[in-house]
Amino acid sequence: MPRGFRSAEQGWPELHRIPHPPHRLPLLGDVLGASRTTPLQDSLRYARILGPIFRRRAFNREFVFVWGAGLTADLADETRFAKHVGLGIANLRPVVGDALFTAYNHEPNWQLAHDVLAPGFSREAMEGYHGMMLDVAGRLTDHWDGALAAGRTVDVPGDMTKLTLETIARTGFGHDFGSFERARPHPFVTAMVGTLAYAQRLNTVPTPFLLRRAARRNDADIAYLNRTVDDIVRERRTKSGDGDLLDRMLETAHPGTGERLSAQNVRRQVITFLVAGHETTSGALSFALYYLARHPEVAARARAEVDRVWGRAPRPGYDQVAKLRYVRRVLDESLRLWPTAPAFAREAREDTVLAGDHPMRRGAWALVLTPMLHRDPAAWGEDAERFDPDRFDPKAVRSRPPHTFKPFGTGARACIGRQFALHEATLVLGLLLRRYELLPDPAYRLRVTERLTLMPRGLRLGLARRSPTVATGPTETDAASSGPRCPVHGKGD
């Protein structure tokens, strides 16, 4: 059991008052009907039955889940609660140790890294990343144009993973994995998926001893991730970068203490950004494209906004992305229904009472089940399961209670790269909507893969090319050539 893990019995004096699934078995817990591959979706099913706070036992581990809007708002109180590095996240510590996402609250490297790296996500830094995001998006549209010309559908999750990996590698570390030139996923992605899947599997067995073969594979995956990042860092030490995240890690001292990140911590932070910086964003884009393809009226409205805001410009500017307010609503609504980081844990700083009803001792913790929080009828209405981007109209947002939309976690330990992810995803959706009609497979039914993060499984879309005049507007180059042109690079097909 990872260091720092405490079963729920140790912190909830009145645990018996919290409901649990029926048919609990001695020693085994709530395993009847449970799935080893979809534990999160199992919890969503139980949440609908058991209510806004419930518990599940897996062997010798008790978990308390919370999803009610009022309960979550109480847990978001930073004066009484803090981030808890829950079991699934703690399972990643052999990969990234005390990096930003996995550090325990008492570990000093979190604050050091946060203060050193936060300027890397300022507006000035984001404007610097914008052009590189456009270049990577151009590789995606070249890839999709090739599929369109050959009459093939596109692998949405696979291609979004390539896109977001290349984006964070290029903008953060000046590295190119060559993902779009590969027929299969880059070995870094394979190793990353392996470590996430292993971390999830550890939650489903009574002892890691049962996963000996998988543990050896996980050790090999970790070694590959370390070697890859060591090569990136070694290359950077031989030549200067352009002030990206890696430069900040290697050269920037803490503004208050003068401390610098150690070589080991640099490696851990790079792996964290490469994994977290692309895995969740690729899922968010994939779910958004699924909903856009399934709701042509939404896609038409979003596409009209792109045409109106971006006009004839072949490359949208940084500020133009922020003006795609309806496209952003589409993204937010997709993240509401399927937040790709689907839970976050909170622990009591001192003895307290949750929402005035549930005593918690210091260190007691609960998992906020974000997809159910985002479906709470008390906050989102009786039609909360329905996809509707207008839920994020400013007036609708103001009418909802606070702390009801939490796709990036909460408080001081919320995702440091959330603005990066939102800009990247909004930009890419705008580019794809301007260039293509998205054609769904009528037989496809949404299935969700779980590997600590969420991703639609087996999602493929057909494409139809929009008229170049509609998609980009005429340019001086278009006047010299009747062929359709790429809205990112301006190249002909």
N, C-alpha and C positions, 0 to 999 in steps of 0.2 A: 504494500500500500504506500503511495507516495507520501513523502514528508509533508506535514501540514494538513493531511486529510483527516477530518473528524466526522464520524457518523452522526446523523442528526440526533440520536438519543442523547448525545453528550451535551446538547445545548438547548433542548426544548423540554422544559419541565412538564408540560402538559401535552406531550406528543400524542397521547391517546385520543385527544379531542380532534385531531386532524384526520380526516377520512383517508382510507386507502382502498385499493381494489379488493373485490371479494375473492374468496378462495385462496387466501394466503397460506403457503405451505411452510411447515417448520424447516429451518435451515436454508431452504431454497428461496423463500420470499414470494414475491409476486411474479412468478415466472410463467404461470399458465396463460397461454395465449400471447405471450410476449415474443417479440422478434429480435434476434441478435443484430439484424442489419438496419432496422428502422426504429430504434428506441425512442427517438424524438417524436415520430409520428404515433407511436404507441402512447406516449405521454399526452399528446393532443387528444387522442381518443378518450383517455381516462379523465382528462381535464373537463371535457364536455359532460361527463357523467358525475364527477365528484365535486366540481365547483372550483371557486377561485383560489383555494389553497388545499393541497392534498399531498400525500406522501406515497412513495413506492420503495419497496425493499428488493434489493438484488443481493442474494446470499447474505453476507454479514454487513451490508451497507444500506443505510436508510437515507433517502433523499426527500427533502421537502421542496415542493414546487409551488410557485406563486404566479398567478396571472391576472388577478383582479386589479382593476385600475387604481382603486384606493390603496390596496396593499402595496402595489408597486410604487406608488407615489411616496408612501412612508419609507420603503426601502431605499428610495433615491435621496433621502435626507443625509447629506454628507456629514452632518454633525453627529449622527448616531450610527451610520452604517458606512462601510468601506468595501472596496472590491475584495472578493474572496477568490483565490485561485482554486477553482473547483477541480474535481477529480479529472475530468477530460482534459482540462488545460494543464493541470499538474503532470499529466502523462506525457506532455510535450517537453518537459524540462530537460530530459536527456538530449533533446535536439537543440534547444535554444537557451537553456539555463535561465539566468536572471535577466533576460531581455525585456523590452517594454511590455509585451503582452503577458508574459509568464512570471514576472518577478513578484515575490511576496512583498507585502506592504512595508515590511521592516528592512528590505534590502536596499542599500543606498544607490545601487547602479540605476534603478528606475528613475529617480529624480535627476541624477546626473545626465543620463541619456536624454530624458525628456527636455531638460533645459538646453542641452547642446543642439538637439535636433528640431525643436519646435520652430525656429526661424526658417527651416527648410520647407515649411508649409505655409509661409506668409504669402500675402498677395504678390509681392515682388517675385518670390521664388516660383509661385504658380504660373505667373506670366512667362517666366523663363522655360517652364516645362511644356507650355502650350504648343509651341512649334514642333517639339519632339513627339508629342502625342499625335499631332496631325500626320507626321511622317509615318509613324507606326500604323495609324488608321489607314493610310494609303496602301500599306502592304496587305492589310485585310481586304480592302476593296479590290485590289488587283487579284487576290486569291479568289474572292467571290465572283469577280468578272470571269475568271477562268472557268469556274464551276457553271456559271450561267451559259457561257458559250458552248460548253460541253453537254448542256442539258442535265446537269447533276443537281441534286439538292445539296444543301450545306449542313455540316455538322455544327450546330450552334454552340453547344457547350465546349466542344473541342476547339473551335475557332476563337471563341471568346477567351478561352484559357491562353491560347497562343498570343492573342492581342494584349491581354493584361500583363502576362509575363514579360513580353518584350517592352511594354510601356514602362513598367517599374524598373526593369533592368537598364533600360536606356536612360531614363530620366534620373534615376537614383544613383546608378553605379557606372554609367558609360559603357555598358556591356551589351552585346548582341548575341542572343542564343540561337539565332537563325531558325526560329520555330516554323516560319511559313515556308521554309525551304525543305522541311522534313515531312516525310510521309507519315511518320509516327510521332507521338509526343516526345519532346526532348527528355533525355534521361533524368534531368533535374525534376521535371514534372512527375515522372514515374516514381522517383524516390520520394518526392514530397507527398504524393497521394498515398504512398505506402506508409509513411510515418503517421499521417493523419488517420488512416484506416486502422493502424495498429493501436494508436492512442484510444480510438473508439472501442476496439475489441477488448482492450484491457478492462473496460467497464462492464463487460458481459460475462466474465469468468470469475470463479471464486478465488483463483490464484494464478499469477502469471506463469507458473510452472506448466500449465496446460497449453501455453503458447510458445513452447520452446523453439519450434521450427520458425514460427513467425517472428520470434525475438531475434533469431540469427539474421533473418531477412531485414528486420528493422535496423539492426546494428550496421548491416551493409549499406542500407539507405542513408543512415546518418553519416557514415564515413564518406559516402559520395557527395552529400550536401556540403560537408566540411571541406572536402578537396576542391569542389567547384568554387566555393566562396574564397578559399585560401588563394586559388589561382587569380581570381578577380582582384583581390586586395594586393597580391604580389605585383600584378601588372600595374596597378595604380601607383604603387610606391616608386615605380621606375619612370613615371611620367605624370605631369600635373593634370588635374581634371579641370572642370569649369565651375567649381563651387557647388557641386551636387551633394547629395546626402553622404556619399562615401568620403568626399573631401572634408565635410564637417566632422565625420567620425574620426578621421585620421589627424586633422590639423587644428580643430577648434577646442579651446579650453573652456571650462565652465566660467561664465562671466563673473561669478562671485568668488569661487574657491580656487580657480586656476587648474582644477583637476581635469585629467583627460581620460577618455575611454581606454581601457586596456586592450591589447591585441585580441585576447580571448573574447572580450565583450563586443569588440567591433565585429568579429565573426558572427557572434550570436545575433547582433542587431541586423546585420546584412541578411542572414537567413530569415529572420522574422519579417523583414520588409519584403523580401522576395516571395515568401509564402503568403503572409497575410495581405500583402499589397496587391496580389493578383487573384488569389483564390476566391475571396468573397466578392470582388468586383466582377469577376467573370460569371459567377452565379447570378448576381444582380442583373447584369446585362442579358443573360440567357432567359431569366424569368420575364424580364420586360419585353424581349422580342417574342416570347411565347404569347403574352397577352396582347401585344400589338397585332400579331398575326391572327389571333382569335377574335379580335374586336376591330374590324375594318373601319368602323365609324370613328373610333378613337385614333387609329392610325391616320385617317384622313385629316382629322382636326390637328393632330400633331404635325403632320407633313405641311399643312397649310401655314402653320406658325413658322416652321423652318423656312419655307419659301418667302414669307413676308419679312422675317427678321434678317435672314442672311442675304436675301436678294440675289444679285448676280455675282457676288464675290466668290472666286474659286476657292479661297481659303478663309474660313470665318476667323475673325479676330477673337482674342480672349474675352473681351467684354460682350461680344455677341452671344457667346454660349450662355452667359448668365441671363440673357433676355429670353431664352427658350423656357418660359415659365410653365407652359402646358406640358412640354416634354419632360420637364423636371417632375411635374405631378405624376406623370405616367411612371417614372422611375420610383418615386416615393410610394405610389400605390402598389407597385410590384414588391417593394421592400416591406410594405405593410403585410401583405399576404404571405410572403416567403422571405423573411429576413434571413440572409444567408449565414449570418452568425446568430443562431437561433435561441441562444440562452446566455444569460450572464448571472454570476453569483454574487451575493452581497452578504457580508457578515457584520454582526453587532460589535461596535467598538466597546460598549459597556453593557451591563445588564439592562434590558429595556423590555418594552411590551410593543409588539407589532400591531399597528392599527388599533391600539387600545384593547386588544382581545387575546393576543397570543404571546405569553412570556417567552423571552429569549435571553439566555445567558451570554455573557461576553464570549465572542468567538463562534457562537451559533450562526448558521448560515442557511440561505435558501437560494434556490435557482429560480430566476424569473424566466418563465416560458414565453419568450417574446412573440411567437406566432399567435398564441392565445391571447396575450395582452392586446395585440393588434386586432383581435376579433371580439373583444369584450363588447357585448351589446350595450352596456351602460355608457361606453364612450363612443362607439362607432355605429350604433343603431342595430335594429333587428336584421338588417340586410348586410351585416358585416362580412359575410362570405363573398359578396358580389364585388367584382372588379369595377371601380369607379374613381378615376383620377380626380374628379371634382371634390372628393373628400379633402383634397389639399388646396382648394381655393382658399385664399387668405381669410375670408369671412368664416368658412367652416373650421379652419385651424384655430381661429380665435375663440370659437364657441366650445371647443373641447377642453376638458381639464388638462392640466400639465402632466407630463410624464406618461402619456399614453402612446407615444411613438418613440421607440428606442432601438432602432436597427443598429446603432453603433455603440450600445452600452450606455453608461451614465456616469456622471461625476468626473472627478479628476483623472480617472483611469479610462475614460472613454477613448475610442479609437483616435489616435493622433493624426491619421491620414484621411479622415472622413471627407474633408474638402477636396483633397486630391482625387479621391474615388468618385465623388459626385460630379466634379468637373469633367473627369475623363469619361464617365458613363454618359453624361448628358451630351457631350461632344460627339461621342460615337453613335448614339441613337440618332442625333440630328443628321449626321453624315449618311447613315444607312437609310433613314427615311427619305432623305432628299434624292437618293440614288436608286432605290429599289422599291418595288411592291413586294410585300412579304406574303408568301402563299403557304398556308398550313396544310398539313396532311389531315384530311377529315377523319381518318381512322385513329389518329394519335390521341392518347389519353395521358394527361400529365401524371408522371411518376417521379418521385423525388428520391435522389440518392443522398445518403447521409455518410459523411466522413468528418465529423465534427462541424463541418460546414454543409450547406445544402446546395444541390444542383439538380436541374431537371434532367432526367435520364432519357437518353435516346432521342432527343429533340432534333429533328431535321426540318428545314424549311425549303420550299421552292422559292425561286426569285424571278421577278420580271423587271426588266430595265425600264425606268421611267424615261420619258422623252427628255433628251438633253436640254432642250429649251426650258422645259418646266423644271427640270432638276437643278440646273445651275444658272440658267439665263444665258444669253449670248455674250461672248467675249470677243476681243479682237482676234484671238487665235481661232475661235470657232468660225469666224467669218472666212478664214482661209482654209477651213477643212470642214467637210460635212459629217465627219465621224463623231460619235459620242466621245465625251471626254471625262476624265476622272476629276471629281470635284476637289480632290486633295492635291494631287500632283499636277493636274492640268494635262496629263498625257493622254494620247489617244489609246483606244483599246487594241 
